[in-house]
Amino acid sequence: MCRNITTLRGLEPAATPEEIEAAARQYVRKVTGVQTLSDATREPFEAAVAEITEITERLLSALPARRQPPPTVPPLRRPEVQARIAAKAAKTQAS
């Protein structure tokens, strides 16, 4: 469930806003147990994602550089994930 929560500090190039937001979204999903948003959960869920994204960006910019890169590559940088995202976008546009 938390595959997007990977080490973002020390990536080259640096973590993108999309990678930081994906990690925040997975964190909020994990701690709330909310997998599918409803009218009752959408607003507080998205507010939490936005706050955690902002806090994570500040934290990453305040920390010193890492001596070694992280051992894993964030999912949004993996070719198979990029292919899934592109296929989903193409399917959505075709609908």
Secondary structure, DSSP 8 states (H G I E B T S, - for coil): --TT----TT-SS---HHHHHHHHHHHHHHHH---S--HHHHHHHHHHHHHHHHHHHHHHHHS---SS--SS--GGGSHHHHHHHHHHHHHHHH-
